[in-house]
Amino acid sequence: MDTARSTHTASVLQNGKVLVTGGSNSNGILKSVELYDPSTEMWANTGNMDTARSTHTASVLQNGKVLVTGGSNRNGVLKSVELYDPSTEMWANIGNMNTARTFHTASVLQNGKVLVAGGLGDTGYLNSVELYDPSTEMWTNTGNMNNARYVHTASVLQNGKVLVAGGLGNTGYLNSVELYDPSTEMWTNTGNMSTARVRHTASVLENGKVLVAGGYNDDGVLNSVELYQS
């Protein structure tokens, strides 16, 4: 890449290129954005975001645009949202989220809406959840999670529900797991993980199961792996 960065995002676009946004390095929080072209194996700078941000999210919408939400910079936690259009390589500011948040998750649902869950806000850990509708470019609150959490994972299952696992909450490291049902906009607790973990990964397999791997907790960095089956 042209710019060293961490706590950034990387999104595979519909044209096959990879969009890398923001993050931070020794010079501070970044608004720069780069595109990787697999056909040439080269990087090119593209339009900067309007706001420098790290620990944000970036979601490829069904229309091919990329929705960037929240994060933080030297001014604090952000509620601002930007939309990248690959056809013009330009960014547009759109409606803010209702709640500023960082270290949250953003999941593109089967209906095209984006579910933003939890994170860290101005007043602490969040259990609030919001839905973005690309057709209106508006945000609405939806059902709160049962547990406030950040640096968790969120996985869209084959049945359309969203599985949120682990993270850090008001009671410390979490092994709790919740399911969001888009048809009811409600959360239900499901079976706990065997191990509380934060900064782990969660991958939806072809057979529909979810593989949760690694992370850390009070015992240190983890090599344990768990499998969720709905």
C-alpha positions as a printed Julia matrix, in Angstrom:
230×3 Matrix{Float64}:
   0.0     0.0     0.0
   1.08    3.61   -0.37
   0.29    4.34    3.29
   1.09    2.24    6.35
  -2.08    1.69    8.37
  -3.77   -0.44   11.02
  -7.35   -0.53   12.4
  -8.51    0.09    8.82
 -11.1    -1.76    6.73
 -10.8    -3.79    3.51
 -13.79   -4.51    1.26
 -14.02   -6.61   -1.91
 -16.0    -4.56   -4.45
 -18.33   -6.02   -7.07
 -15.72   -5.25   -9.74
 -13.2    -7.42   -7.88
 -11.03   -4.6    -6.6
 -10.35   -4.14   -2.87
 -11.13   -0.84   -1.14
  -9.01   -0.03    1.94
 -10.22    2.87    4.08
  -8.84    4.94    6.93
  -7.14    3.51    9.98
  -4.2     4.91   11.88
  -0.42    5.06   11.87
   2.34    6.99   13.62
   1.13   10.18   11.93
  -2.38    9.89   13.38
  -5.85    8.95   12.14
  -6.25    8.61    8.36
  -8.86    9.67    5.82
  -6.91    8.29    2.85
  -8.33    5.45    0.76
  -6.63    3.01   -1.6
  -7.76    0.53   -4.28
  -6.06   -2.77   -5.02
  -6.47   -4.19   -8.53
  -5.92   -7.99   -8.61
  -5.43   -7.93  -12.39
  -2.34   -5.72  -12.09
  -1.43   -6.45   -8.44
  -1.07   -2.69   -8.02
  -2.42   -0.12   -5.56
  -3.87    3.26   -6.51
  -5.1     6.11   -4.36
  -8.78    6.96   -4.7
 -10.95    9.7    -3.22
 -10.32   10.49    0.45
 -13.08   10.13    2.99
 -14.45   13.4     4.33
 -13.63   12.37    7.9
 -10.51   10.65    9.19
 -11.49    7.54   11.15
 -10.25    4.25   12.55
 -11.98    1.25   14.19
 -14.94    1.93   11.88
 -16.87   -0.45    9.6
 -17.17   -0.69    5.82
 -20.0    -2.66    4.17
 -20.53   -3.41    0.48
 -24.21   -2.77   -0.26
 -26.27   -4.71   -2.78
 -26.02   -1.73   -5.16
 -22.21   -1.96   -5.06
 -21.61    1.18   -3.01
 -19.65    1.02    0.26
 -21.14    2.26    3.54
 -18.62    3.46    6.14
 -19.95    4.01    9.66
 -18.67    5.5    12.87
 -15.26    4.82   14.32
 -13.15    7.34   16.17
 -10.55   10.06   15.66
  -8.89   12.71   17.82
 -12.27   14.44   18.18
 -13.79   11.37   19.81
 -16.31    8.71   18.85
 -18.12    9.32   15.55
 -21.71    8.99   14.4
 -20.98   10.23   10.88
 -21.56    7.99    7.86
 -20.11    8.13    4.34
 -20.98    6.35    1.09
 -18.38    5.46   -1.57
 -19.42    5.1    -5.21
 -16.93    2.91   -7.13
 -18.18    4.29  -10.46
 -17.1     7.84   -9.57
 -14.52    7.04   -6.85
 -16.18    9.76   -4.77
 -17.55    9.9    -1.22
 -20.83   11.44   -0.07
 -21.89   12.22    3.48
 -25.28   10.74    4.35
 -27.47   10.69    7.43
 -25.66   10.2    10.73
 -26.31    7.22   12.93
 -28.46    7.93   15.96
 -25.61    6.92   18.27
 -21.88    7.55   17.96
 -20.01    4.23   18.12
 -16.69    2.56   17.48
 -15.55   -1.09   17.68
 -19.08   -2.01   16.53
 -20.24   -4.42   13.82
 -22.13   -3.81   10.58
 -23.91   -6.63    8.75
 -25.63   -6.49    5.35
 -28.93   -8.33    5.73
 -30.62  -10.38    3.02
 -33.15   -7.56    2.56
 -30.32   -5.14    1.75
 -30.49   -3.17    4.99
 -27.43   -2.81    7.23
 -27.57   -3.83   10.89
 -25.16   -1.9    13.12
 -24.81   -3.4    16.59
 -23.16   -2.43   19.85
 -19.73   -0.91   20.12
 -18.19    1.66   22.41
 -19.91    5.03   22.72
 -19.42    8.31   24.54
 -20.94    6.85   27.7
 -19.51    3.33   27.62
 -20.43   -0.04   26.14
 -23.53   -0.08   23.92
 -26.39   -2.52   23.51
 -28.19   -0.25   21.04
 -28.73   -1.4    17.46
 -29.58    0.56   14.29
 -30.78   -0.27   10.78
 -29.71    1.59    7.65
 -32.06    1.52    4.66
 -30.21    2.23    1.39
 -33.47    3.1    -0.37
 -34.08    6.05    1.96
 -30.52    6.62    3.26
 -32.07    6.83    6.73
 -31.33    5.2    10.09
 -33.9     3.72   12.47
 -33.4     2.14   15.87
 -34.25   -1.53   16.16
 -34.37   -3.92   19.13
 -31.52   -3.6    21.63
 -29.22   -6.52   22.32
 -29.61   -8.19   25.71
 -25.96   -7.44   26.52
 -23.91   -4.34   25.81
 -20.75   -5.37   23.99
 -17.93   -4.19   21.75
 -15.13   -5.87   19.74
 -17.56   -8.74   19.25
 -18.4   -10.54   15.99
 -21.59  -10.54   13.92
 -22.34  -13.2    11.29
 -25.26  -13.34    8.85
 -26.52  -16.92    8.86
 -28.0   -18.75    5.87
 -31.48  -18.32    7.38
 -31.0   -14.53    7.4
 -30.61  -14.17   11.16
 -27.54  -12.47   12.66
 -25.38  -14.23   15.24
 -23.5   -11.94   17.64
 -20.83  -13.6    19.76
 -18.56  -12.6    22.62
 -16.84   -9.27   23.03
 -16.26   -7.09   26.06
 -19.16   -5.85   28.17
 -20.05   -4.41   31.55
 -19.22   -7.71   33.27
 -15.92   -8.21   31.44
 -15.11  -10.73   28.74
 -18.29  -12.31   27.36
 -19.14  -15.84   26.29
 -22.77  -14.9    25.64
 -24.26  -15.22   22.15
 -27.39  -13.59   20.7
 -29.5   -14.02   17.57
 -31.23  -11.16   15.74
 -34.32  -11.96   13.69
 -34.92   -9.32   10.97
 -38.57  -10.38   10.65
 -39.33   -9.46   14.27
 -36.44   -7.03   14.92
 -35.88   -8.84   18.21
 -32.89  -10.5    19.9
 -32.88  -13.86   21.66
 -30.1   -15.42   23.7
 -28.75  -18.66   22.29
 -26.21  -21.14   23.67
 -23.13  -19.58   25.26
 -19.68  -20.24   23.89
 -17.49  -22.5    26.03
 -14.9   -19.72   26.31
 -15.35  -15.98   26.78
 -13.39  -14.15   24.08
 -12.82  -10.76   22.49
 -11.13   -9.77   19.19
 -11.81  -13.23   17.82
 -13.03  -14.14   14.33
 -16.27  -15.75   13.17
 -16.62  -17.39    9.74
 -19.82  -18.74    8.18
 -19.0   -22.09    6.56
 -20.64  -23.56    3.46
 -22.55  -26.01    5.66
 -24.08  -23.09    7.57
 -22.11  -23.57   10.76
 -20.1   -20.69   12.26
 -16.44  -21.18   13.17
 -15.29  -18.94   16.03
 -11.52  -18.85   16.47
  -8.97  -17.32   18.82
  -9.18  -13.94   20.5
  -8.17  -13.29   24.06
  -9.54  -13.07   27.62
  -8.18  -12.93   31.17
  -6.2   -16.12   30.48
  -4.32  -14.49   27.6
  -4.34  -15.05   23.85
  -6.43  -18.05   22.81
  -5.9   -20.88   20.35
  -9.27  -22.47   21.12
 -11.9   -22.81   18.4
 -15.65  -23.4    18.64
 -18.36  -24.34   16.16
 -21.93  -22.97   16.26
 -24.78  -24.79   14.58
 -28.22  -23.19   14.31
